[in-house]
Amino acid sequence: MDAPDDSNLELYLKYFDKHHVRHVVRVCEPTYNTQPLLDLNIAVYDWVFPDGEGPPDSVITDWLALLAGLRANKESKSDAIAIHCSAGLGRAPVMVAIALIEQGIDWSDAVELIRKERRGTPCAAACPACPACCCRRRC
């Protein structure tokens, strides 16, 4: 699917419902009105950072706090998070890599897994500091 925008948001809402998405993280400039998501009790987080760069510390901190909060909340065990950038090839995969690394996966294995699931994802190339960026707590 194309990146979400007001013209195709309904397709995403159906997908979100089917997959129990309760949180949407945008790491690109907004391209759609969030009210339809909010009306469905889907939280939206705008953590925009420039394409081709690693996320700033504040975004990583907020991302890890969201993940930790969901892991700690027994009622949210079935809740899913959708994260997107403009093309789904750079910023969003870097954020997924950070989550995987924080769960103990080696950074190169995380990148390989992401590339396997999302063909064309450069991931590490999108974040020139990787692995230092993705595993700041581990390096």
Backbone as CSV, one residue per row, in Angstrom:
resi,resn,N_x,N_y,N_z,CA_x,CA_y,CA_z,C_x,C_y,C_z
1,MET,0.841,-1.190,0.000,0.000,0.000,0.000,0.879,1.243,0.000
2,ASP,0.323,2.314,-0.525,1.002,3.595,-0.465,1.037,4.081,0.975
3,ALA,1.856,5.091,1.229,1.875,5.700,2.559,0.489,6.252,2.866
4,PRO,0.097,6.250,4.129,-1.234,6.754,4.477,-1.418,8.222,4.111
5,ASP,-2.580,8.524,3.584,-2.995,9.912,3.376,-4.514,9.936,3.480
6,ASP,-5.083,11.086,3.380,-6.533,11.191,3.560,-7.317,10.376,2.534
7,SER,-6.745,10.153,1.346,-7.478,9.422,0.299,-7.489,7.905,0.524
8,ASN,-6.524,7.371,1.268,-6.476,5.922,1.457,-6.544,5.501,2.927
9,LEU,-6.813,6.440,3.804,-6.812,6.150,5.229,-7.813,5.066,5.599
10,GLU,-8.926,5.023,4.907,-9.948,4.007,5.209,-9.390,2.583,5.053
11,LEU,-8.529,2.373,4.061,-7.893,1.062,3.891,-7.033,0.713,5.101
12,TYR,-6.308,1.706,5.587,-5.476,1.493,6.765,-6.326,1.214,7.995
13,LEU,-7.427,1.914,8.139,-8.285,1.700,9.299,-8.817,0.270,9.329
14,LYS,-9.167,-0.261,8.174,-9.618,-1.656,8.105,-8.495,-2.608,8.505
15,TYR,-7.307,-2.338,8.005,-6.147,-3.160,8.348,-5.860,-3.070,9.852
16,PHE,-5.910,-1.859,10.381,-5.654,-1.661,11.811,-6.663,-2.427,12.660
17,ASP,-7.913,-2.397,12.251,-8.941,-3.113,13.001,-8.667,-4.620,12.973
18,LYS,-8.359,-5.136,11.805,-8.095,-6.570,11.644,-6.899,-7.031,12.485
19,HIS,-5.896,-6.157,12.635,-4.652,-6.531,13.317,-4.517,-5.915,14.713
20,HIS,-5.611,-5.400,15.242,-5.656,-4.870,16.617,-4.646,-3.744,16.863
21,VAL,-4.465,-2.877,15.880,-3.558,-1.737,16.038,-4.227,-0.714,16.952
22,ARG,-3.555,-0.372,18.028,-4.060,0.608,18.993,-3.150,1.832,19.077
23,HIS,-2.008,1.777,18.370,-1.040,2.869,18.392,-0.460,3.029,16.991
24,VAL,-0.417,4.271,16.520,0.207,4.583,15.240,1.307,5.600,15.493
25,VAL,2.499,5.266,15.007,3.657,6.153,15.148,4.015,6.669,13.767
26,ARG,4.013,8.006,13.634,4.433,8.637,12.378,5.819,9.216,12.590
27,VAL,6.759,8.823,11.756,8.108,9.378,11.841,8.416,10.238,10.617
28,CYS,7.355,10.626,9.921,7.468,11.530,8.775,6.470,12.666,8.973
29,GLU,6.525,13.615,8.093,5.570,14.718,8.159,4.151,14.176,8.007
30,PRO,3.189,14.735,8.724,1.807,14.252,8.628,1.244,14.384,7.217
31,THR,0.552,13.331,6.789,-0.070,13.324,5.460,-1.567,13.044,5.542
32,TYR,-2.103,12.952,6.767,-3.516,12.658,6.936,-4.004,13.219,8.265
33,ASN,-5.292,13.405,8.320,-5.959,13.873,9.527,-6.041,12.699,10.506
34,THR,-5.655,12.912,11.740,-5.646,11.826,12.721,-7.000,11.587,13.385
35,GLN,-7.961,12.468,13.182,-9.233,12.331,13.894,-9.918,10.978,13.678
36,PRO,-9.923,10.425,12.455,-10.555,9.103,12.298,-9.882,8.019,13.157
37,LEU,-8.593,8.111,13.370,-7.903,7.156,14.234,-8.282,7.394,15.686
38,LEU,-8.267,8.647,16.091,-8.618,8.985,17.469,-10.046,8.565,17.789
39,ASP,-10.947,8.694,16.794,-12.337,8.280,16.980,-12.451,6.784,17.255
40,LEU,-11.469,6.017,16.802,-11.443,4.564,17.010,-10.547,4.179,18.195
41,ASN,-10.203,5.171,19.009,-9.334,4.950,20.177,-7.960,4.426,19.802
42,ILE,-7.454,4.900,18.676,-6.087,4.591,18.260,-5.244,5.816,18.580
43,ALA,-4.245,5.627,19.414,-3.352,6.731,19.775,-2.389,7.005,18.624
44,VAL,-2.106,8.274,18.385,-1.188,8.670,17.314,-0.028,9.443,17.933
45,TYR,1.173,9.045,17.557,2.393,9.682,18.052,3.131,10.270,16.854
46,ASP,3.419,11.551,16.902,4.178,12.211,15.846,5.611,12.402,16.318
47,TRP,6.495,11.531,15.861,7.912,11.590,16.231,8.732,11.760,14.963
48,VAL,8.540,12.892,14.331,9.151,13.183,13.040,10.648,13.435,13.196
49,PHE,11.417,12.840,12.291,12.840,13.171,12.167,13.222,13.054,10.693
50,PRO,14.310,13.723,10.283,14.648,13.793,8.858,14.978,12.434,8.250
51,ASP,14.540,12.243,7.029,14.849,11.034,6.278,16.357,10.945,6.087
52,GLY,16.899,9.751,6.203,18.332,9.550,6.019,19.160,9.793,7.265
53,GLU,18.505,10.122,8.360,19.212,10.355,9.616,18.678,9.395,10.673
54,GLY,19.478,9.178,11.685,19.003,8.391,12.811,18.059,9.216,13.647
55,PRO,17.205,8.565,14.409,16.275,9.301,15.266,17.007,9.996,16.399
56,PRO,16.537,11.173,16.801,17.156,11.856,17.935,16.885,11.084,19.233
57,ASP,17.682,11.373,20.239,17.534,10.690,21.532,16.119,10.776,22.070
58,SER,15.475,11.927,21.906,14.117,12.088,22.448,13.132,11.120,21.796
59,VAL,13.280,10.881,20.502,12.400,9.950,19.795,12.673,8.521,20.265
60,ILE,13.934,8.167,20.405,14.275,6.824,20.884,13.728,6.613,22.288
61,THR,13.884,7.603,23.131,13.382,7.503,24.501,11.871,7.304,24.523
62,ASP,11.152,8.107,23.747,9.690,7.986,23.693,9.260,6.639,23.112
63,TRP,9.943,6.180,22.076,9.646,4.905,21.432,9.829,3.753,22.425
64,LEU,10.960,3.753,23.106,11.222,2.677,24.063,10.245,2.732,25.240
65,ALA,9.846,3.927,25.637,8.856,4.056,26.717,7.507,3.493,26.271
66,LEU,7.104,3.757,25.032,5.854,3.195,24.519,5.920,1.675,24.533
67,LEU,7.010,1.118,24.038,7.159,-0.335,23.995,7.145,-0.928,25.398
68,ALA,7.871,-0.308,26.320,7.922,-0.803,27.697,6.550,-0.727,28.351
69,GLY,5.836,0.353,28.108,4.504,0.508,28.676,3.551,-0.565,28.186
70,LEU,3.634,-0.895,26.912,2.761,-1.935,26.371,3.141,-3.313,26.909
71,ARG,4.435,-3.560,27.049,4.872,-4.847,27.606,4.420,-4.992,29.055
72,ALA,4.421,-3.898,29.795,4.073,-3.932,31.216,2.567,-4.031,31.452
73,ASN,1.777,-3.590,30.490,0.320,-3.560,30.634,-0.276,-4.874,30.141
74,LYS,-0.685,-5.716,31.053,-1.220,-7.027,30.682,-2.439,-6.923,29.780
75,GLU,-3.209,-5.868,29.926,-4.410,-5.711,29.111,-4.088,-5.349,27.669
76,SER,-2.873,-4.893,27.408,-2.515,-4.466,26.054,-1.713,-5.521,25.305
77,LYS,-1.644,-6.737,25.811,-0.823,-7.781,25.195,-1.192,-8.041,23.727
78,SER,-2.444,-7.870,23.369,-2.841,-8.113,21.986,-2.812,-6.837,21.143
79,ASP,-2.486,-5.717,21.767,-2.429,-4.461,21.016,-1.204,-4.432,20.104
80,ALA,-1.413,-3.921,18.908,-0.322,-3.796,17.946,0.024,-2.326,17.736
81,ILE,1.239,-2.106,17.274,1.719,-0.775,16.922,1.978,-0.756,15.429
82,ALA,1.479,0.262,14.754,1.825,0.502,13.355,2.766,1.692,13.338
83,ILE,3.854,1.561,12.622,4.796,2.673,12.494,5.048,2.890,11.013
84,HIS,5.085,4.155,10.616,5.316,4.412,9.197,6.103,5.699,8.992
85,CYS,6.775,5.694,7.838,7.410,6.904,7.328,6.821,7.110,5.932
86,SER,7.493,7.830,5.081,6.916,8.124,3.764,6.869,6.904,2.857
87,ALA,7.986,6.189,2.763,8.050,5.041,1.860,8.177,3.708,2.589
88,GLY,8.443,3.744,3.872,8.596,2.508,4.630,9.928,1.828,4.420
89,LEU,10.913,2.588,3.977,12.217,2.000,3.669,13.358,2.539,4.523
90,GLY,13.130,3.563,5.304,14.227,4.165,6.047,13.927,4.379,7.507
91,ARG,13.168,5.429,7.798,12.939,5.801,9.203,12.183,4.745,9.989
92,ALA,11.077,4.248,9.461,10.295,3.250,10.201,11.102,1.968,10.440
93,PRO,11.812,1.441,9.439,12.616,0.247,9.706,13.718,0.473,10.746
94,VAL,14.284,1.660,10.788,15.289,1.947,11.812,14.655,1.874,13.193
95,MET,13.441,2.381,13.317,12.751,2.319,14.605,12.440,0.871,14.987
96,VAL,12.053,0.073,14.018,11.811,-1.344,14.285,13.110,-2.024,14.707
97,ALA,14.209,-1.675,14.040,15.509,-2.244,14.415,15.856,-1.898,15.861
98,ILE,15.593,-0.681,16.254,15.854,-0.271,17.639,15.055,-1.145,18.600
99,ALA,13.783,-1.376,18.278,12.947,-2.212,19.149,13.493,-3.631,19.231
100,LEU,13.897,-4.186,18.101,14.430,-5.549,18.094,15.739,-5.637,18.874
101,ILE,16.601,-4.665,18.693,17.885,-4.645,19.401,17.662,-4.535,20.900
102,GLU,16.703,-3.716,21.283,16.392,-3.582,22.710,15.861,-4.882,23.297
103,GLN,15.328,-5.752,22.452,14.856,-7.061,22.910,15.967,-8.106,22.909
104,GLY,17.182,-7.681,22.524,18.335,-8.573,22.599,18.791,-9.154,21.283
105,ILE,18.162,-8.778,20.194,18.588,-9.275,18.881,19.818,-8.489,18.436
106,ASP,20.821,-9.178,17.911,22.014,-8.517,17.378,21.607,-7.573,16.254
107,TRP,22.282,-6.416,16.169,21.852,-5.404,15.196,21.882,-5.929,13.776
108,SER,22.880,-6.735,13.404,22.933,-7.230,12.027,21.794,-8.216,11.762
109,ASP,21.416,-9.012,12.771,20.278,-9.921,12.622,18.976,-9.135,12.506
110,ALA,18.868,-8.041,13.256,17.670,-7.201,13.181,17.525,-6.614,11.778
111,VAL,18.623,-6.107,11.234,18.589,-5.532,9.881,18.231,-6.609,8.868
112,GLU,18.814,-7.790,9.003,18.515,-8.886,8.085,17.039,-9.279,8.146
113,LEU,16.496,-9.375,9.345,15.083,-9.722,9.508,14.182,-8.672,8.861
114,ILE,14.500,-7.409,9.071,13.694,-6.331,8.497,13.767,-6.361,6.979
115,ARG,14.951,-6.566,6.447,15.096,-6.636,4.992,14.339,-7.821,4.409
116,LYS,14.299,-8.918,5.146,13.572,-10.104,4.693,12.072,-9.832,4.626
117,GLU,11.551,-9.108,5.614,10.119,-8.822,5.684,9.704,-7.648,4.805
118,ARG,10.608,-6.716,4.578,10.286,-5.502,3.792,11.365,-5.331,2.749
119,ARG,11.175,-5.999,1.615,12.187,-5.964,0.556,12.472,-4.531,0.128
120,GLY,13.739,-4.280,-0.129,14.151,-2.959,-0.556,14.513,-2.031,0.579
121,THR,14.382,-2.532,1.801,14.690,-1.707,2.961,16.192,-1.619,3.144
122,PRO,16.743,-0.432,3.001,18.175,-0.301,3.246,18.507,-0.304,4.733
123,CYS,17.594,0.146,5.555,17.708,0.206,7.014,19.051,0.754,7.478
124,ALA,20.102,-0.038,7.472,21.379,0.436,7.994,21.888,1.629,7.184
125,ALA,21.612,1.633,5.883,22.042,2.761,5.068,21.257,4.018,5.417
126,ALA,20.023,3.833,5.876,19.205,4.987,6.256,19.715,5.607,7.545
127,CYS,20.459,4.862,8.282,21.002,5.341,9.551,22.497,5.076,9.534
128,PRO,23.283,6.018,9.018,24.711,5.794,8.845,25.440,5.435,10.135
129,ALA,24.878,5.802,11.263,25.539,5.519,12.546,25.259,4.111,13.040
130,CYS,24.406,3.363,12.363,24.064,2.018,12.810,25.326,1.163,12.790
131,PRO,25.675,0.444,13.820,24.842,0.072,14.947,24.874,1.044,16.113
132,ALA,25.763,1.998,16.098,25.877,2.881,17.268,24.572,3.596,17.570
133,CYS,23.836,4.000,16.545,22.563,4.695,16.762,21.537,3.762,17.374
134,CYS,21.412,2.569,16.802,20.346,1.655,17.209,20.558,1.051,18.578
135,CYS,21.768,0.955,19.001,21.995,0.272,20.284,22.801,1.170,21.206
136,ARG,22.391,2.416,21.296,23.106,3.367,22.141,23.310,2.840,23.554
137,ARG,22.337,2.101,24.046,22.445,1.591,25.405,23.408,0.426,25.504
138,ARG,23.698,-0.222,24.402,24.527,-1.432,24.417,25.968,-1.165,23.999
139,CYS,26.233,-0.090,23.317,27.588,0.186,22.817,28.442,0.901,23.830
